[in-house]
Each structure stands twice: as structure tokens, then as C-alpha cells.
Amino acid sequence: MKSFALTVTLLVAACATKPVPGPQDVFFTNLSALCGKAFEGRLVTSDAADADMRARTLRMHVRDCSPTQVRIPFSVGEDRSRTWIVTRTRQGLRLKHDHRHVDGTPDLRTDYGGDSQAEGTSIRQAFPADADSKALFIAQGIPQSAANIWALDLIPNQAFAYELRRPGRAFRAEFDLTRPLPAD
């Protein structure tokens, strides 16, 4: 009887292997590994709507990290009004945008974004606009933004990119992870 119990115990232990992390888990872990670091970037798309931004310094600072959320302030020159927020959810990952005025109050166009609709890959996650964002865009008179799909690319120790796409609109900023900046 002891050998039967030992055999069952060994079989159960062999079956109880640690699950392999999915692409979203790997992506979030790699993003979290950047916590406390800042990076300079550049606009790589040529949409006319971004002409002013193209002439400014772009900077991201990965900070305020927890096991479920990473906040990434994104500055354009001296404008520090934007923060990307990546959150783990039961279904995957969520990307939201926090826009603030100089005094810290929320902008009318804030808290928009979406949830990942597929697992994506360990280096790319996409976020179509969610229902709340679509309603916000329509209420703000920019219904074309309801078709927004944002994406984040992260190649560890090489590059990070933030992207926005919709019909007639393309925005992509890329950041060099090989050259961290002094944190502010």
C-alpha cells in the first residue's frame, strides 16, 4: 500500500508543473523590468498632424510599478501632461491614457484606451478602443477616434514603441532602450 501511495504522490507531483507564462505575462514582466528608467525617443511616422511634435524631444519614464500596473509618463518637450497606464486584468492587459492640465486636474479627454482582444505576442500588444473611449470620442466631437487601435512594442534591451493607428491616421514613437536617461 505504501508503494501505491508513493507512486500516486510522484505522479501528482509530476503533473503539477508550473504553467508556462503567456505572451501578455512576458510582455508585462519585461515592461516592469524597465521601472525607474527613462528613455528618449523619436517620432518615426510622418503624419502632418504631428508636425509640431516632431520638432520636440520625446521622453518616456517607466515608474509607479506594481504587480498589476505600470505608469509611464510621456513628455513632449516641456509638456508632461500625458501618462500611459498598462494594467493587468483578468482577461489580459489594458492600456489607458491619463491627460492632465498643468495644475494636475484631468483633461476632458482622459482615461481613454482599450483592452487587449487577443494574447498578442511577448513583444507586441494591441488595444482597440473600448466602449467608454468610443463614447468619449463621440461626445468630444472626434468620432473618427472611435476606430483607434493602440499598440505597444517592447524588445527587451533594444526598443520600446507606442503606436496609434486608425483609417487615415498613423502615429508611432520609438524609444532606444540601450541608452537610459538620468531619471527625473
C-alpha positions in Angstrom: 0.0 0.0 0.0 2.9 2.4 0.8 4.3 1.9 -2.7 0.9 2.7 -4.3 0.6 5.9 -2.2 4.2 6.9 -3.2 3.5 6.2 -6.9 0.4 8.4 -6.8 2.2 11.1 -5.0 5.0 11.1 -7.5 2.5 11.1 -10.4 0.6 14.1 -8.9 3.9 16.0 -8.4 5.0 15.3 -11.9 1.7 16.7 -13.3 1.8 19.8 -11.1 4.3 21.6 -13.2 4.4 25.4 -13.2 2.4 26.9 -16.0 4.3 28.5 -18.9 3.7 32.3 -18.8 1.6 33.5 -21.7 2.7 36.3 -24.1 0.9 39.0 -22.0 2.6 37.9 -18.8 6.0 38.0 -20.5 5.2 41.4 -22.0 4.2 42.8 -18.6 7.2 41.3 -16.9 9.5 42.9 -19.5 7.8 46.2 -19.1 8.0 46.1 -15.3 11.8 45.4 -15.6 12.1 49.0 -17.0 10.7 50.5 -13.9 12.6 53.6 -12.7 14.2 54.1 -16.1 13.7 56.9 -18.6 14.4 56.9 -22.4 14.4 59.4 -25.2 12.5 58.7 -28.3 11.6 60.0 -31.7 8.6 60.2 -33.9 9.0 57.8 -36.9 5.8 58.4 -38.7 5.2 61.5 -40.9 1.5 62.3 -40.3 1.0 66.1 -40.8 -1.0 66.3 -37.6 2.2 65.6 -35.7 4.5 68.2 -37.3 4.8 70.2 -34.0 5.6 67.1 -32.0 8.3 66.0 -34.5 10.4 69.0 -33.6 10.3 68.3 -29.8 12.2 65.9 -27.6 10.1 62.8 -26.7 10.7 61.1 -23.4 9.1 58.2 -21.5 9.8 57.4 -17.9 8.6 54.0 -16.6 7.6 54.5 -13.0 4.9 53.7 -10.4 5.1 50.0 -10.9 3.1 47.4 -9.0 2.4 43.7 -9.7 -0.8 44.8 -11.6 0.0 48.2 -13.1 2.8 50.3 -14.7 2.5 54.0 -15.3 4.6 55.6 -18.0 4.7 59.4 -18.1 5.3 60.5 -21.7 6.6 64.0 -22.3 6.8 66.0 -25.5 9.3 68.8 -24.9 8.2 70.5 -21.7 4.6 69.2 -22.0 4.3 66.5 -19.3 0.6 66.1 -19.5 0.4 62.5 -20.7 0.8 59.2 -18.9 0.3 55.7 -20.4 -1.1 53.2 -17.9 -0.8 49.5 -18.5 -2.8 47.3 -16.2 -3.2 43.6 -15.9 -6.8 42.5 -16.0 -8.5 39.0 -15.7 -8.8 39.0 -19.5 -5.3 40.3 -20.4 -3.9 43.8 -20.5 -5.4 47.3 -20.6 -3.9 50.5 -21.9 -5.3 53.8 -20.7 -4.2 57.4 -21.3 -4.2 59.9 -18.5 -4.1 63.5 -19.7 -3.7 66.3 -17.1 -3.5 70.1 -17.1 -0.5 71.9 -15.6 -2.4 72.2 -12.3 -2.9 68.4 -12.2 -6.6 68.4 -13.0 -7.8 65.9 -15.5 -8.3 67.0 -19.1 -11.8 66.4 -20.7 -10.1 63.9 -23.0 -8.6 61.5 -20.4 -8.9 57.9 -19.4 -9.4 56.6 -22.9 -7.9 53.4 -24.3 -8.8 49.7 -24.5 -8.2 46.1 -23.6 -6.2 43.6 -25.4 -8.5 41.5 -27.6 -6.0 38.7 -28.2 -3.0 37.3 -26.5 -0.7 39.3 -28.8 3.0 38.3 -28.5 5.6 38.7 -25.9 6.9 41.8 -27.8 3.6 43.3 -29.2 0.3 44.1 -27.6 -2.6 45.8 -29.3 -5.6 47.6 -27.7 -8.6 48.6 -29.7 -10.7 51.5 -28.3 -13.2 50.2 -25.7 -16.8 51.3 -25.5 -16.2 54.1 -22.9 -13.5 55.5 -25.1 -15.7 55.4 -28.2 -18.4 57.2 -26.3 -15.9 59.9 -25.0 -14.6 60.5 -28.6 -18.1 60.9 -30.0 -19.1 63.2 -27.1 -15.9 65.3 -27.7 -16.7 65.6 -31.5 -13.9 63.3 -32.7 -15.8 60.2 -33.8 -13.0 59.1 -36.1 -11.0 58.3 -33.0 -13.5 55.5 -32.1 -11.6 53.4 -34.6 -8.3 53.8 -32.7 -6.1 50.8 -32.1 -3.1 51.5 -29.9 -0.1 49.1 -29.8 3.0 48.8 -27.6 6.1 47.0 -28.8 8.8 46.0 -26.4 12.0 44.3 -27.5 14.0 43.9 -24.2 17.2 45.8 -24.0 16.6 47.2 -27.5 13.5 49.3 -28.2 10.0 50.3 -27.0 7.4 51.8 -29.3 4.0 53.4 -28.8 1.7 53.4 -31.8 -1.7 54.7 -32.8 -3.5 53.6 -35.9 -6.9 54.2 -37.5 -8.0 54.8 -41.1 -6.2 57.9 -42.2 -4.0 58.3 -39.1 -0.7 56.8 -38.1 1.4 57.7 -35.2 4.5 55.8 -33.9 7.1 56.9 -31.4 10.2 54.7 -30.8 12.4 54.8 -27.8 16.0 53.5 -27.6 16.3 51.2 -24.5 20.1 50.8 -24.9 20.6 54.4 -23.7 18.7 55.1 -20.5 18.5 58.7 -19.4 19.0 60.1 -15.9 15.7 59.7 -14.1 14.0 63.0 -13.1 
